Amino acid sequence: MSTTVTVLIVYLGILSALAVWSRRETHTLSGFYLAGKKLPYWVVAFSTNATGESGWLLLGLSGMGYAVGAQAYWVVVGQMIGIGLSWGLVSRKLKKLGDETDSITVPDVLAAKFQDKWHLIRGVAVLIILVMVTTYVTAQMVASGKAFSSFLGMDYKTGVIVGAVFIIGYTFVGGYKAVSYTDVVQGVLMLLGLIAVPAAAIIASGGWGEVKLSLSQQDPALLDMFAFAGKPAWIGIASFVAIGLPFIGVPQLLIRYMSARDDMEIRKARIVSLVVLFIFAAGAVTAGVAGRALYPGLEDPETIFPVISNNLFPPIIAGMLLVVVLSAIMSTVDSLLLLASSSVVRDTYQKIMGSDESDARLASYGKLVTIVIGAIAVVLGIQEPRVIFHFVLASWSGLGSAFGPVILGILFYERITWEGVLAGMSGGFLASVAWLTWFKADYHGLYEAIPGFLAGLVLTFGVSYMTSSKKFA
């Protein structure tokens, strides 16, 4: 048995133990989906960052650094702005509102203030979540297949299936508590990996000066943050910075705020989160940039992190770095599976369809739905591999454009109406998808979250203003 496989088995054993330890919390809906709203700040902070980054961070963002060089640092700027706004504007207010309304899901929060007798808000929210989460999880399954293939030489499809079995398994057994505490383990591993790998690549290149020299010889534009070939620089910069915009509203992160023990834990968590996220994002880009200097001409830029790991580290460390990549993938997939499952069981079956079955029975349904959604993503993931970076960004922008503007409206606009929420959520999502499908190519690749988020804001506040004088049933 290889050293890498041994490390992997130990890691999966730790995750399994955490799942078993957490299973007592899974017998109620609040326990299965929010860990009873009792998580400490350090768990909330690491879980937020690990969930928000995914395989996109270590494979997609490092691959982007490899492909475009210094321009990728604009993504770091955007992520810091986005997560800063999310913690500063949304986290504490959302936690308070969630507690006051006994909310378990984001659609719970969206519907809490209104008498929406047709459940239109919940219905649209569930539809958007299920479509985008399926796409998102599929992208992570692709990342899993790439990771196993790059590190172990495993067949791509086998890698997808092996990764999925463990992710679905510990999510099924331990619920949100297991997901959150495994996120801490995974987040710490990601942090260490994103310090070690770029540092090793820079040292192997002979120092940062040699990295810059190699890049300038390949293409001077790789060292210029403003050199966006074929498009105005402001569009390139705006698109990369806007990658951080969905942090304000993606449901898988909003749930983290709702699961915190209290307001003081939120205050402490945001500091830890900001520091860790900066190391995450800057480390991933730097690994790609330095990797380009060491290994020019890779056929797939998104394999640069595994290439560095396998070539510059001894087998036991390379095995740990495989675990780091899997950690990034798992920490997002498990949260997305729970998000989709809660939409089906809590929002659809219990709230829309009016089920009066016991909490324990509903929680057991949630576990089964988690397996089904995971299986669907596996079937999609074992098809032709896709580019992780762009696949994830499409899902990320769709969720952020749908929920970010309406969350801001609910938390900050006293005249918010259910029509405004419905219009903003639907319009933001559709604008993001429409821009990606029909307009993006004609406007120099302007990132779809920008028109999507703007459309959501205009519709949320505009429609609410026009309908706020009416009385609703």
C-alpha positions in Angstrom: 0.0 0.0 0.0 1.4 3.4 -1.0 2.1 6.1 1.6 -0.4 8.4 -0.1 -3.2 5.8 0.2 -2.3 5.3 3.9 -2.6 9.0 4.6 -5.9 9.0 2.7 -7.3 6.1 4.8 -6.3 7.8 8.0 -8.0 11.0 7.0 -11.2 9.3 6.0 -11.2 7.5 9.3 -11.0 10.8 11.1 -14.0 12.1 9.1 -15.9 8.9 9.9 -15.3 9.2 13.6 -16.5 12.8 13.6 -19.7 11.7 11.8 -20.4 9.0 14.4 -19.7 11.5 17.2 -22.1 13.9 15.7 -25.0 11.6 15.0 -26.9 12.4 18.3 -27.7 15.8 16.8 -29.4 14.4 13.7 -32.8 13.3 15.2 -34.5 16.7 14.7 -34.6 19.1 11.7 -32.8 21.8 13.6 -30.2 19.3 14.7 -29.7 17.7 11.3 -29.7 20.9 9.3 -28.2 23.5 11.8 -26.6 21.5 14.7 -29.1 23.0 17.1 -27.7 26.5 16.5 -25.0 25.9 19.1 -21.7 26.2 17.1 -18.7 28.1 18.6 -17.0 30.9 16.6 -14.0 28.9 15.5 -16.2 26.3 13.9 -18.4 28.9 12.2 -15.4 30.7 10.8 -13.6 27.7 9.4 -16.9 26.2 8.2 -17.8 29.4 6.4 -14.5 29.6 4.6 -14.1 25.9 3.8 -17.7 25.8 2.4 -17.2 29.0 0.4 -14.1 27.9 -1.4 -14.4 24.2 -2.5 -12.3 22.4 -5.1 -12.6 25.6 -7.1 -9.9 27.1 -4.7 -7.2 24.5 -5.0 -7.8 23.4 -8.6 -9.8 26.2 -10.2 -8.2 29.3 -8.7 -4.7 27.9 -8.7 -5.3 26.9 -12.4 -6.4 30.5 -13.1 -3.2 31.8 -11.5 -1.3 29.5 -13.8 -3.3 30.6 -16.9 -3.4 34.4 -16.5 -0.8 35.2 -13.9 -1.0 38.4 -11.8 -4.5 39.2 -13.1 -5.8 36.5 -10.9 -4.9 38.5 -7.8 -8.0 40.6 -8.5 -10.0 37.6 -7.5 -8.3 37.8 -4.1 -9.3 41.5 -3.8 -12.9 40.6 -4.7 -13.1 37.8 -2.3 -11.9 39.9 0.6 -14.4 42.6 -0.2 -17.3 40.1 -0.6 -16.7 38.2 2.6 -16.1 41.4 4.5 -19.5 42.8 3.3 -21.1 39.5 4.1 -19.8 39.4 7.7 -20.3 43.2 8.2 -23.8 43.7 6.7 -25.5 40.3 6.9 -24.2 37.9 9.5 -25.4 39.4 12.8 -28.7 40.7 11.5 -29.5 37.4 9.8 -28.6 35.4 13.0 -31.0 37.6 15.0 -33.8 37.3 12.5 -33.3 33.6 12.1 -33.6 33.1 15.9 -36.6 35.4 16.2 -38.5 33.5 13.5 -37.3 30.0 14.4 -35.9 29.6 10.9 -33.9 26.6 9.8 -33.4 27.4 6.1 -32.8 30.5 4.1 -36.3 30.2 2.5 -37.6 30.2 6.1 -36.1 33.6 6.6 -37.3 34.9 3.2 -40.9 33.9 3.9 -41.0 34.8 7.7 -42.2 38.4 7.4 -45.0 37.7 4.8 -48.3 36.0 4.6 -47.5 34.2 1.3 -50.4 31.9 1.2 -49.4 30.4 -2.1 -45.9 29.7 -0.9 -44.5 31.4 -4.0 -41.3 32.6 -2.2 -40.5 29.2 -0.9 -41.3 27.5 -4.2 -39.1 29.7 -6.3 -36.3 29.6 -3.7 -36.4 25.8 -3.6 -36.3 25.6 -7.4 -33.3 27.9 -7.7 -31.5 26.1 -4.9 -32.0 22.6 -6.4 -31.0 23.6 -9.9 -27.8 25.5 -8.8 -26.8 23.1 -6.1 -27.0 20.2 -8.5 -24.7 22.0 -10.9 -22.4 23.1 -8.1 -22.1 19.6 -6.6 -21.5 18.1 -10.1 -18.5 20.5 -10.5 -17.1 19.3 -7.2 -17.5 15.7 -8.3 -15.5 16.6 -11.4 -12.8 18.1 -9.1 -12.8 14.9 -7.0 -12.2 12.8 -10.1 -9.4 15.1 -11.2 -7.8 15.0 -7.8 -7.7 11.2 -7.6 -6.6 10.9 -11.2 -3.7 13.4 -10.7 -2.4 12.1 -7.3 -3.1 8.4 -7.5 -3.4 7.7 -11.3 -6.9 6.5 -10.6 -9.4 6.3 -13.4 -11.4 9.6 -13.5 -14.8 8.0 -13.1 -13.7 5.8 -10.2 -12.3 8.9 -8.5 -15.7 10.6 -8.7 -17.4 7.6 -7.2 -14.9 7.0 -4.4 -15.0 10.6 -3.3 -18.8 10.7 -3.4 -19.2 7.6 -1.3 -17.3 9.1 1.6 -18.8 12.6 1.3 -22.4 11.3 1.2 -21.7 8.8 3.9 -20.5 11.1 6.7 -23.1 13.8 5.7 -25.8 11.1 6.0 -24.6 9.9 9.4 -23.6 13.1 11.2 -25.7 15.9 9.6 -24.7 19.5 9.9 -22.7 19.1 13.1 -20.5 16.5 11.4 -20.2 18.7 8.3 -19.2 21.7 10.4 -16.6 20.0 12.5 -15.1 18.2 9.5 -15.0 21.6 7.9 -12.6 22.7 10.7 -10.3 19.7 10.0 -10.5 20.4 6.3 -10.1 24.1 6.7 -6.9 23.7 8.8 -5.5 21.3 6.2 -6.3 23.7 3.4 -4.7 26.5 5.3 -1.4 24.6 5.8 -1.4 23.3 2.2 -1.9 26.8 0.8 1.1 28.0 2.8 3.3 25.1 2.0 2.7 24.6 -1.8 3.2 28.2 -3.0 6.3 28.5 -0.7 7.8 25.3 -2.1 7.1 26.4 -5.7 8.8 29.7 -5.1 11.8 28.2 -3.4 12.2 25.5 -6.2 12.1 28.3 -8.8 15.0 30.0 -7.0 13.0 32.8 -5.3 10.3 35.3 -6.4 12.8 37.1 -8.6 13.3 34.0 -10.7 9.6 33.3 -10.8 9.1 36.8 -12.3 12.0 36.3 -14.7 10.6 33.0 -16.0 7.1 34.5 -16.5 8.4 37.6 -18.3 10.2 35.3 -20.7 7.1 33.3 -21.3 4.7 36.3 -21.6 5.3 39.7 -20.0 1.5 40.1 -19.6 1.6 37.4 -16.9 3.2 39.9 -14.6 0.8 42.8 -15.3 -2.5 42.9 -13.3 -4.0 45.3 -15.9 -3.1 43.3 -19.0 -6.4 41.9 -20.1 -5.9 40.8 -23.7 -8.8 41.4 -26.0 -11.0 43.3 -23.6 -11.0 46.6 -21.7 -9.1 46.3 -18.4 -12.0 47.6 -16.4 -14.2 44.8 -17.5 -11.6 42.2 -16.6 -11.0 43.8 -13.2 -14.7 44.2 -12.5 -15.4 40.6 -13.5 -12.7 39.2 -11.2 -13.5 41.4 -8.3 -17.2 40.6 -8.7 -16.5 36.9 -8.0 -16.6 38.0 -4.3 -20.1 39.5 -4.7 -22.1 36.3 -4.1 -20.6 35.9 -0.7 -23.4 38.3 0.4 -26.1 35.9 -0.4 -25.2 32.3 -1.2 -27.4 30.2 1.1 -24.7 27.7 2.0 -22.8 30.5 3.8 -25.9 32.3 5.2 -26.7 29.0 7.0 -23.4 29.3 8.8 -24.4 32.5 10.4 -27.7 31.1 11.5 -26.0 28.1 13.2 -23.8 30.2 15.5 -24.3 30.0 19.3 -25.0 33.7 19.7 -24.1 37.2 18.5 -20.7 37.2 20.4 -19.6 34.1 18.5 -20.5 35.9 15.2 -18.3 38.9 16.2 -15.3 36.6 16.9 -15.8 34.4 13.9 -15.6 37.2 11.3 -12.1 38.1 12.3 -10.8 34.6 12.0 -12.7 34.1 8.7 -11.2 37.2 7.1 -7.6 36.3 8.0 -8.0 32.7 6.9 -9.7 33.6 3.6 -6.9 35.9 2.6 -4.3 33.1 3.1 -6.6 30.7 1.2 -7.1 32.9 -1.9 -3.6 34.5 -2.1 -2.0 31.1 -1.5 -4.0 29.5 -4.3 -3.2 32.2 -6.9 0.5 32.3 -5.9 0.7 28.5 -6.2 -0.5 28.8 -9.8 1.7 31.7 -10.7 4.8 30.1 -9.3 3.8 26.8 -10.8 3.7 28.4 -14.2 7.4 29.4 -13.8 8.3 25.8 -12.8 6.1 23.8 -15.1 5.2 25.8 -18.3 3.0 24.1 -20.9 0.7 22.0 -18.8 -2.2 20.7 -20.9 -4.7 21.3 -18.0 -3.8 24.3 -15.8 -6.2 23.0 -13.1 -3.8 20.2 -12.3 -0.9 22.6 -11.2 -1.6 22.1 -7.5 -1.3 18.3 -7.7 1.7 18.6 -10.1 3.6 20.7 -7.5 2.6 18.5 -4.7 3.8 15.3 -6.4 7.1 16.7 -7.7 8.3 18.9 -4.8 7.3 16.9 -1.7 8.1 13.4 -0.3 5.3 10.8 -0.7 3.8 11.3 2.8 3.5 15.0 2.3 2.1 14.5 -1.2 -0.4 12.2 0.4 -1.4 14.9 2.9 -1.7 17.4 0.0 -4.1 15.0 -1.8 -6.1 15.2 1.4 -6.0 19.0 1.3 -7.5 19.0 -2.2 -10.2 16.5 -1.1 -10.8 18.6 2.0 -11.6 21.6 -0.2 -14.0 19.5 -2.3 -15.7 17.7 0.6 -16.2 20.8 2.7 -18.4 22.3 0.0 -20.2 19.2 -1.2 -21.4 18.1 2.2 -22.9 21.6 2.9 -24.6 21.8 -0.5 -26.1 18.3 -0.1 -27.6 19.5 3.2 -28.8 22.7 1.6 -30.6 20.8 -1.2 -32.0 18.3 1.3 -33.4 21.0 3.6 -35.1 22.6 0.6 -36.9 19.3 -0.2 -37.8 18.2 3.3 -38.2 21.4 5.3 -39.4 23.9 2.7 -41.2 21.7 0.3 -42.6 18.7 2.2 -43.1 20.3 5.6 -44.0 23.9 4.8 -45.4 23.9 1.2 -47.1 20.5 1.4 -48.1 20.9 5.0 -46.7 17.7 6.4 -47.4 17.2 10.2 -45.1 14.2 10.6 -42.7 14.2 13.6 -39.3 16.0 13.6 -37.6 12.6 13.8 -39.4 11.2 10.8 -38.6 14.4 8.8 -35.0 14.2 9.8 -34.8 10.6 8.5 -36.3 11.8 5.2 -33.6 14.4 5.0 -31.0 11.8 5.2 -32.5 9.8 2.4 -32.9 12.9 0.2 -29.2 13.6 0.8 -28.3 10.3 -0.7 -30.5 10.8 -3.7 -29.2 14.3 -4.6 -25.6 13.0 -4.2 -26.3 10.1 -6.5 -27.7 12.4 -9.2 -24.6 14.6 -9.0 -22.4 11.5 -9.3 -24.2 10.4 -12.5 -23.7 13.9 -14.0 -20.1 14.2 -12.7 -18.9 11.0 -14.4 -19.8 12.4 -17.8 -17.3 14.4 -19.8 -15.0 16.5 -17.4 -15.6 20.2 -17.5 -13.6 23.2 -16.5 -14.1 23.5 -12.8 -13.5 27.3 -12.5 -16.2 28.4 -14.9 -18.6 25.7 -14.0 -18.5 26.7 -10.3 -18.7 30.4 -11.1 -21.9 29.9 -13.0 -23.5 28.3 -10.0 -22.0 30.7 -7.6 -23.3 33.7 -9.5 -26.8 32.2 -9.9 -27.2 31.6 -6.2 -25.6 35.0 -5.2 -27.8 37.0 -7.7 -31.0 35.2 -6.5 -30.5 35.6 -2.8 -28.0 38.4 -2.1 -30.3 41.3 -3.1 -33.4 40.0 -1.3 -31.5 39.2 1.9 -30.2 42.9 1.9 -33.8 44.0 1.3 -35.2 41.9 4.1 -32.5 43.0 6.6 -32.4 46.7 5.7 -35.5 47.9 3.9 -38.6 48.4 6.1 -41.0 48.6 3.1 -39.9 45.3 1.7 -42.9 43.3 0.3 -43.3 39.7 -0.8 -43.8 40.8 -4.4 -40.4 42.6 -4.1 -38.7 39.5 -2.7 -40.3 37.3 -5.4 -39.4 39.6 -8.2 -35.8 40.2 -6.9 -35.1 36.5 -6.4 -36.5 35.4 -9.8 -35.1 38.4 -11.7 -31.6 38.2 -10.2 -31.4 34.5 -11.0 -32.8 34.8 -14.5 -30.7 37.8 -15.4 -27.5 35.9 -14.3 -28.5 32.9 -16.4 -29.5 35.0 -19.4 -26.3 37.0 -19.3 -24.2 33.9 -19.2 -26.2 32.2 -22.0 -26.8 35.0 -24.5 -24.8 38.2 -23.7 -21.5 37.4 -21.9 -19.5 36.6 -25.0 -20.6 39.8 -26.7 -19.6 42.0 -23.7 -15.9 40.9 -23.3 -16.9 38.1 -20.8 -18.3 40.5 -18.1 -19.1 38.2 -15.2 -22.8 37.3 -14.9 -23.0 38.1 -11.2 -22.7 41.8 -12.0 -25.9 42.2 -14.1 -27.6 39.5 -12.1 -27.0 41.2 -8.7 -27.9 44.6 -10.1 -31.1 43.3 -11.6 -32.0 41.6 -8.3 -31.4 44.9 -6.4 -33.4 47.0 -8.7 -36.3 44.5 -8.7 -36.3 43.9 -5.0 -36.3 47.5 -3.9 -38.2 48.9 -6.9 -41.1 46.4 -6.8 -41.3 46.7 -3.0 -41.5 50.4 -3.2 -44.3 50.3 -5.7 -46.3 47.6 -3.8 -45.6 48.6 -0.2 -48.9 50.6 0.1 -51.0 47.6 -0.7 -52.6 45.2 1.8 -52.0 41.5 1.4 -54.0 38.5 2.3 
